Amino acid sequence: MCICVLQVLRAELDLTRGKVEEVRALAQELMSTRGENCQAQVGPKVEQLNQRYDAIAQRITSGLVGRRRLYPLNNVILKQTLTGW
C-alpha cells in the first residue's frame, strides 16, 4: 500500500477517534441516567463499537490495511456513530 494512502488513513483515524470517544461518553452518560433497560440496550452496542473501532485502528497503525476491507468497516462505524445505531 502506498505510504501516502496509509498517512491519509492514519489522519482519518485520528479524526474518527474523537467522534468515537464522544459517542462513548454520551453512551456512558445515557446509561448512567436512564436505568437498567437503557443499559441493556446501549451497553452491547457500545461494546460492539469499541471492538470494531479497535480492530480497524490496529490494522491501520500496523499497516495491514487493504482498501477493499477497510472502507466497508469504517463506514459501519461512522454510520453507527452518526445514526446512534
N, C-alpha and C positions, 0 to 999 in steps of 0.2 A: 504494500500500500504506500502511496506517495506520502512523504513526510508532511507536505503542506495539508493534505486531507486529514491526517492524524492531528495536526495542530488545530485545525478548524473543529474537529470533533472534541478535542480537549477544551477548547474555548466554549463550545456549546454545552459541554458537561458542566463547566463552571457556572454558566447561566442557569442551567436546569437545576443545579444543586440548590440554589437559593429558592426556587419555586417548590422543590420537594421539601425543603426544610420548613417553608411557610405552611405547606399542606400538613406536615406532621404536627406543627404547633397548633394549627386550627383544629385538627382532629383530636389532639390531646385536650384542648380546651372544651371542645364539644363533648367528649366522653366524660370529662370531669364534672360537667354541669347538667347533663341530660339524663343520667341514670343508666341502669343496667341494660335496658333494651337498646339504647344508643351504643353502648359499649359492645354489645353483642353484634351489632351491625357494622359499626365503623372499625372496630379493632382488627378483624380479619382483613379488611380492605387496606388498612394502613400497613399491616404486615406484608401483604402481597406487594404493595407499592415499594416497601423497603427492600424486599428480596429482588424484585425486578430491577430497581434502580441500582442496587449494589452489584448485581450481575453485569449490567451494562457498564457501570463505572469501572469495574475490574477489567473488562475486556478492552475498554478504551485506554486505561492507564498502562496496561500491559502491552498494548499494540496489537492485540489479537482480534482485530475488528475486520469483518467483511461487510461491504456495503449492503449486500442483499439481506443479511441477517440483522444488522443493526437498526436500520431505519424503521422497519415494522415494530420492533420492540420499543424504540424511542417514541414512536407515535402512540403506542399503547400507554406509556407513562404519561405523556403530555395530555392525551385525551382524558385519562382518568383524573389527572390533576386539574384540568380546566373544567371538566363537567361535574366533578365531585362524585364520580363513579356513576 
